[in-house]
């Protein structure tokens, strides 16, 4: 692979047709890493020429999702830049695409096509009637060979038209792809069709608009999903028709579903980026995980900081084979990042979830924040998603609604013995002088000896009594944080449930 020298200019150009897919963030991240590793700029551009699929608010979601992960831009719709505007509908209103489409018509590389949808369908039917395979149909407009007078007459009659690329009838187009080791990919022109560049509405298609913008914005490397490989020959032909220098292409691999059966899909998979921050994934973890979706530093290193990934990212380490989404691995990585953070940082990040659950006031009071900081060490090791915090901590804020005697009675115990132990626990709680973890443990271990039971038999009953659960944070720490008054009240309620 040829050496890459800066400065480079790359872009991410999503369509605002819905919430941003996490696979789109991965493509944006690769562009961002490329720009930061090799020195250069990363540009964000919104390609909103698909009027039928446009979704209000999607543009804001795209920008919020990228910034959440840590992908920012040097030029873009919200911050401007020397090539503004960065929204294609606005650029269309300036006549940029119309001008370039007409330039291609004037040079003979494109033509005005008056064939409507019904006529094109008739052409396809006639092709199939000859015994040809329908999927082998390649549109070639009769207007390719019209005289200027014929075109003028059709236009004067008011017939709507598209502008189509006049693909050569013979020969082939080749291009190189960085991610495929610089191998040349060759497509015969006979396998191509006359592509629509400008719709009857005057709105450009992706193929014309993105290419014109890439050239005018000085994009040096086009890093995009591999689904665009079949379209690349059309783009090469357009660059050649304009007489422009080609950018360098790199088509990144798709991200497959966990079972390997098809690509990650908005319809089938929970992959909208905003869902991950709602569930409490850390942007640092997501940045790290997405960088590994199709790229690796070596065969063992996975946990890397943002700066380490920037330093180590090279395009030759991006694989041509598809990546595979693994939500379990992502959750594990998120847990690793959570455990690496201080209690104060985690407390700050789980407060919004506790507010949303109605456990603390909005805005949180100083005493709320102090209490949450006490609770974090109890769940720090168990957190994999920040959204788990309200469920894990619920009993610290809310009374146990009811008790299931079957849960209170531990293995090889009965109701009577459990009731005796709970009454003794209640009495001992009242006598402990300093309500600390150490004092609680010492007192309760004395009761284990007194009743000649296994620690789990006593501690399990207490755990259910104070939390309503069989699984909860470490018992003595839990008791210390809950406080004497609440612990005694709950143990009394649990005992009453057994009477």
C-alpha positions in Angstrom: 0.0 0.0 0.0 1.3 3.4 -0.9 2.4 5.6 2.0 -0.2 8.0 3.2 1.0 11.5 3.8 -1.0 14.4 5.3 -2.8 16.6 5.4 -5.8 14.5 4.6 -9.4 15.5 4.3 -12.2 13.0 4.9 -15.9 13.3 5.6 -18.9 11.5 7.0 -22.1 12.3 5.0 -25.2 10.6 6.5 -28.7 11.0 5.3 -31.2 12.3 8.0 -33.7 9.5 7.4 -33.9 8.3 11.0 -31.9 7.8 14.2 -28.2 7.2 13.5 -27.4 3.5 13.2 -24.4 2.5 15.3 -22.8 1.1 12.2 -22.8 4.7 10.8 -21.1 5.9 13.9 -18.4 3.2 13.3 -17.8 4.5 9.7 -17.7 8.1 11.0 -15.2 7.0 13.7 -12.9 5.4 11.2 -12.9 8.6 9.2 -12.2 10.6 12.3 -9.4 8.3 13.4 -7.9 8.5 9.9 -7.9 12.3 10.0 -6.5 12.5 13.4 -3.8 9.8 12.9 -2.5 11.1 9.5 -3.1 14.8 10.2 -5.9 16.6 8.5 -9.6 17.5 8.8 -12.8 15.6 9.3 -15.9 17.1 7.8 -19.6 16.4 8.6 -22.1 16.9 5.7 -25.8 16.1 5.7 -27.1 14.5 2.5 -30.8 15.2 2.7 -31.7 14.8 -1.0 -34.0 11.8 -0.3 -37.1 13.9 0.2 -39.5 10.9 0.7 -37.4 9.4 3.6 -36.4 12.6 5.3 -37.2 12.5 9.1 -37.7 15.7 11.1 -35.2 15.9 14.0 -32.9 13.2 12.5 -30.1 15.7 11.8 -30.0 16.8 15.4 -29.9 13.1 16.5 -27.0 12.5 14.1 -24.9 15.3 15.5 -25.8 14.5 19.1 -24.9 10.8 18.6 -21.6 11.5 17.1 -20.6 14.0 19.8 -21.7 11.6 22.5 -19.2 9.0 21.2 -16.5 11.6 20.9 -16.5 12.2 17.2 -16.3 16.0 16.5 -15.8 17.8 13.2 -13.7 20.6 11.8 -16.4 21.8 9.4 -20.1 21.0 9.4 -23.7 22.2 9.3 -23.7 23.7 12.8 -20.2 25.3 12.9 -19.8 26.2 9.2 -16.5 26.3 7.4 -14.9 27.5 4.1 -17.2 25.3 2.0 -20.5 26.1 3.6 -23.3 25.2 3.4 -22.9 21.6 4.6 -26.5 20.5 4.0 -27.2 19.3 0.5 -30.7 20.7 0.2 -29.2 24.1 0.8 -26.5 23.5 -1.8 -29.1 22.4 -4.2 -31.0 25.7 -3.7 -27.7 27.5 -4.8 -27.9 25.6 -8.1 -24.6 23.8 -7.5 -25.8 20.4 -8.7 -27.9 21.7 -11.6 -24.9 23.5 -12.9 -22.7 20.4 -12.8 -25.4 18.2 -14.3 -25.8 20.6 -17.2 -22.0 20.7 -17.6 -22.0 16.9 -18.1 -24.8 17.2 -20.7 -22.9 19.9 -22.6 -19.7 17.7 -22.6 -21.7 14.7 -23.9 -21.1 12.6 -20.8 -24.8 12.8 -19.7 -28.1 13.3 -21.4 -31.7 14.4 -20.8 -33.9 11.4 -20.5 -37.7 11.7 -21.1 -38.5 8.1 -20.4 -41.1 7.9 -17.5 -41.6 5.1 -15.0 -44.3 3.4 -17.1 -42.2 3.5 -20.2 -39.1 2.1 -18.3 -41.2 -0.7 -17.0 -42.4 -1.5 -20.6 -38.7 -1.6 -21.6 -38.0 -4.1 -18.8 -41.0 -6.3 -19.9 -39.8 -6.3 -23.5 -36.4 -7.4 -22.4 -37.9 -10.3 -20.4 -40.2 -11.2 -23.3 -37.0 -11.9 -25.3 -36.1 -14.6 -22.9 -33.5 -12.5 -21.1 -33.1 -12.7 -17.3 -34.8 -9.6 -15.7 -32.0 -8.9 -13.3 -29.6 -8.5 -16.3 -31.6 -5.6 -17.7 -29.4 -2.5 -18.1 -31.2 0.8 -18.8 -30.0 2.7 -21.9 -32.2 5.6 -22.8 -33.0 6.2 -26.5 -32.1 9.8 -26.0 -28.5 8.9 -25.9 -28.5 9.1 -29.7 -30.9 12.0 -30.1 -30.0 15.1 -32.0 -30.0 18.4 -30.2 -33.2 19.3 -32.2 -35.0 16.2 -30.8 -34.0 17.0 -27.3 -35.1 20.6 -27.7 -38.5 19.6 -29.2 -39.2 17.2 -26.3 -38.1 19.8 -23.7 -40.3 22.5 -25.4 -43.3 20.2 -25.2 -43.1 20.3 -21.4 -42.2 16.7 -20.9 -40.4 16.1 -17.6 -36.9 14.6 -17.8 -34.1 13.3 -15.7 -30.4 13.7 -16.4 -28.6 10.4 -16.7 -25.0 9.5 -17.0 -24.1 8.2 -20.5 -22.2 5.0 -19.5 -19.8 3.8 -22.3 -21.2 0.7 -24.1 -17.9 -1.1 -24.0 -14.7 -1.3 -22.1 -14.3 -1.4 -18.3 -13.5 0.8 -15.3 -11.0 -0.1 -12.6 -10.2 1.4 -9.2 -8.1 0.6 -6.2 -9.3 0.2 -2.6 -7.0 0.8 0.3 -8.7 -1.7 2.6 -8.3 -4.4 0.0 -4.6 -3.9 -0.1 -4.6 -1.7 -3.1 -6.0 -4.5 -5.3 -7.7 -3.2 -8.4 -11.4 -3.8 -8.8 -12.6 -4.0 -12.4 -16.2 -3.6 -13.6 -17.2 -4.1 -17.3 -19.3 -1.2 -18.6 -21.7 -3.7 -20.1 -22.7 -4.5 -16.5 -23.6 -0.9 -15.7 -26.7 1.2 -16.6 -27.3 4.8 -17.3 -27.5 6.2 -13.8 -29.9 9.0 -12.9 -28.0 12.1 -11.7 -30.7 14.6 -11.5 -34.4 13.8 -10.8 -37.4 15.4 -12.6 -37.8 17.6 -9.5 -34.3 19.0 -10.0 -33.1 17.2 -6.8 -29.7 15.5 -7.4 -29.3 11.8 -6.6 -26.6 10.7 -4.1 -24.3 9.8 -6.9 -24.0 13.3 -8.4 -24.4 15.3 -5.2 -21.9 13.5 -3.0 -19.3 13.5 -5.7 -19.6 17.2 -6.6 -19.4 18.0 -2.9 -16.4 15.8 -2.3 -14.5 17.5 -5.1 -15.5 21.1 -4.1 -14.7 20.4 -0.4 -11.3 18.9 -1.3 -11.9 15.4 0.1 -8.7 13.4 -0.4 -9.9 10.0 0.9 -13.4 8.5 0.6 -13.9 6.1 3.5 -17.4 4.6 3.4 -19.3 1.3 3.8 -18.6 -1.6 1.4 -22.2 -1.4 0.1 -20.9 1.4 -2.1 -18.3 -0.8 -3.9 -20.8 -1.6 -6.8 -21.4 2.1 -7.3 -17.8 3.1 -7.3 -17.4 2.6 -11.1 -20.1 5.2 -11.8 -18.3 7.6 -9.5 -15.0 6.9 -11.3 -16.7 7.7 -14.6 -18.1 10.9 -13.2 -14.7 12.1 -12.0 -13.3 11.3 -15.4 -16.1 13.1 -17.1 -15.5 16.2 -15.1 -11.7 15.9 -15.5 -11.2 15.9 -11.8 -8.5 14.1 -9.8 -9.8 11.0 -8.1 -9.9 10.6 -4.3 -8.5 7.5 -2.8 -11.2 4.9 -1.9 -11.5 2.7 1.2 -14.6 0.7 1.7 -14.9 -0.5 5.3 -16.5 -3.9 6.1 -20.1 -4.3 7.1 -21.0 -5.1 10.7 -22.9 -8.4 10.8 -25.5 -9.4 13.4 -24.2 -11.5 16.3 -25.4 -14.8 14.6 -23.7 -13.8 11.4 -27.0 -13.9 9.5 -27.1 -10.6 7.7 -26.0 -7.0 8.5 -27.1 -5.1 11.6 -30.5 -3.7 10.8 -32.5 -0.9 12.2 -35.6 -3.0 11.7 -34.3 -6.2 13.4 -31.8 -4.9 15.9 -31.6 -2.4 18.7 -28.8 -0.4 17.2 -29.9 3.3 17.2 -27.1 5.1 18.9 -29.3 7.1 21.2 -30.4 3.8 22.8 -26.9 3.1 24.0 -26.6 6.4 25.9 -30.1 5.9 27.3 -29.1 2.5 28.7 -26.0 3.9 30.2 -23.1 2.9 28.0 -20.1 5.1 28.6 -18.9 7.0 25.5 -15.4 5.9 26.3 -16.4 2.3 26.1 -18.4 2.7 22.9 -15.5 4.6 21.2 -13.1 1.7 22.1 -15.6 -1.0 21.1 -16.5 0.6 17.7 -12.9 1.1 16.8 -12.5 -2.7 17.1 -15.4 -3.4 14.7 -13.3 -4.1 11.6 -9.9 -2.9 12.9 -7.4 -4.2 15.4 -4.1 -3.2 16.7 -2.9 -6.7 17.3 -4.4 -10.1 18.3 -4.6 -9.4 22.0 -5.0 -5.7 22.8 -8.6 -4.6 23.3 -8.8 -1.9 26.0 -7.3 1.2 24.7 -7.7 4.9 25.5 -8.8 7.4 22.9 -5.3 8.8 22.4 -3.8 5.3 22.1 -6.3 4.4 19.4 -5.6 7.5 17.4 -1.9 6.8 17.7 -2.2 3.2 16.6 -4.9 3.5 13.9 -3.7 2.8 10.4 -5.9 2.1 7.4 -3.9 -1.1 6.5 -5.1 -2.7 9.8 -8.8 -2.3 8.7 -10.0 -5.7 7.6 -11.9 -6.4 4.4 -13.9 -9.2 6.0 -17.1 -8.3 7.9 -17.1 -7.5 11.6 -19.5 -9.2 13.9 -21.6 -7.3 16.5 -21.3 -8.8 20.0 -23.6 -7.0 22.5 -22.3 -9.2 25.3 -18.7 -8.2 24.7 -19.8 -4.6 24.5 -21.5 -4.9 27.8 -18.5 -6.5 29.3 -16.3 -3.7 28.0 -18.6 -1.1 29.4 -18.4 -2.8 32.8 -14.6 -2.7 32.6 -14.8 1.0 32.0 -17.3 1.6 34.7 -15.1 -0.3 37.2 -12.1 1.9 36.2 -13.9 5.1 37.2 -14.0 6.6 40.6 -17.0 6.4 42.9 -17.5 10.1 42.5 -17.6 9.8 38.7 -20.1 7.0 38.7 -22.3 8.8 41.2 -22.4 11.8 38.9 -23.3 9.6 36.0 -26.1 7.6 37.6 -27.8 10.6 39.2 -29.9 11.3 36.0 -31.2 7.7 36.1 -32.2 7.9 39.7 -33.9 11.2 39.0 -35.8 9.7 36.1 -36.9 6.8 38.4 -38.2 9.3 40.9 -35.8 8.1 43.6 -34.2 11.5 44.2 -35.4 15.0 43.5 -34.8 17.1 40.4 -32.5 18.9 40.7 -30.7 16.6 43.2 -30.2 18.1 46.6 -26.7 18.0 48.2 -27.9 15.3 50.7 -29.1 13.2 47.7 -25.7 13.4 46.1 -24.0 12.5 49.3 -26.2 9.5 49.8 -25.7 8.3 46.2 -21.9 8.6 46.7 -22.3 6.2 49.7 -24.2 3.7 47.6 -21.9 3.5 44.6 -19.3 1.2 46.2 -22.1 -1.3 46.9 -22.9 -1.7 43.2 -19.8 -0.6 41.4 -18.6 -4.1 40.7 -22.0 -5.2 39.4 -22.8 -2.4 37.1 -22.6 -3.1 33.4 -25.0 -0.5 32.2 -25.7 2.7 34.2 -29.5 2.2 33.7 -29.2 -0.8 36.1 -28.5 1.5 39.0 -32.2 2.3 39.9 -33.1 -1.3 40.0 -30.0 -2.3 42.0 -30.5 0.5 44.5 -34.3 0.6 44.7 -34.6 -0.8 48.2 -32.3 1.9 49.5 -34.9 4.5 48.6 -38.2 2.5 48.9 -39.6 0.3 51.6 -39.9 -3.4 50.9 -43.5 -3.7 49.7 -44.1 -7.2 51.0 -42.3 -10.4 52.0 -42.4 -13.9 50.6 -42.0 -16.3 53.6 -40.4 -18.8 51.3 -37.6 -16.4 50.5 -37.0 -15.5 54.2 -36.7 -19.2 55.2 -33.3 -20.4 54.2 -32.2 -24.0 53.4 -32.6 -26.5 56.2 -34.5 -23.9 58.2 -38.1 -23.6 59.2 -40.4 -20.7 60.0 -40.2 -20.9 63.7 -36.4 -20.9 63.9 -36.2 -18.1 61.3 -38.7 -16.1 63.3 -36.6 -16.5 66.5 -33.4 -15.4 64.6 -35.1 -12.3 63.2 -36.4 -11.3 66.6 -32.9 -11.7 68.0 -31.5 -9.7 65.1 -34.0 -6.9 65.8 -33.0 -6.8 69.5 -29.3 -6.9 68.8 -29.6 -4.0 66.3 -31.0 -1.9 69.1 -27.9 -2.5 71.3 -25.1 -1.9 68.8 -23.4 1.3 70.0 -21.7 2.4 66.8 -23.6 1.6 63.6 -20.6 0.6 61.4 -19.8 -2.2 59.1 -17.3 -3.8 61.5 -19.6 -3.6 64.5 -22.5 -5.1 62.5 -20.4 -8.0 61.3 -19.1 -8.7 64.7 -22.6 -8.7 66.3 -24.2 -10.9 63.6 -21.4 -13.4 63.7 -22.0 -13.7 67.4 -25.7 -14.6 66.6 -24.5 -17.3 64.1 -22.7 -18.9 67.0 -25.6 -18.4 69.4 -28.1 -20.2 67.1 -25.6 -22.8 65.8 -26.5 -22.1 62.2 -24.4 -21.5 59.1 -23.6 -17.9 58.3 -25.6 -18.1 55.1 -28.7 -19.2 56.9 -28.8 -16.1 59.1 -27.4 -13.6 56.7 -29.7 -14.8 53.9 -32.7 -14.2 56.1 -31.5 -10.7 57.1 -30.7 -9.9 53.4 -34.3 -10.7 52.3 -35.6 -8.8 55.4 -33.8 -5.6 54.6 -33.9 -5.7 50.8 -36.7 -8.0 49.8 -34.2 -9.8 47.6 -32.1 -12.9 47.7 -29.3 -11.1 45.8 -28.2 -7.7 47.0 -25.0 -5.8 47.7 -22.6 -6.9 50.5 -24.8 -7.4 53.6 -22.8 -5.5 56.3 -22.2 -2.5 54.0 -25.9 -2.5 53.1 -27.0 -2.5 56.7 -24.5 0.3 57.5 -25.8 2.5 54.7 -29.5 1.8 55.4 -29.1 2.9 59.0 -30.4 1.5 62.3 -34.0 2.8 62.1 -34.8 1.4 58.6 -33.0 -1.9 59.3 -34.9 -2.5 62.5 -38.3 -1.6 60.9 -37.7 -3.9 58.0 -36.6 -6.8 60.2 -39.7 -6.3 62.3 -41.9 -6.3 59.2 -40.2 -9.5 58.0 -40.8 -11.2 61.3 -44.4 -10.2 61.3 -44.8 -11.9 57.9 -43.6 -15.1 59.5 -45.9 -14.9 62.5 
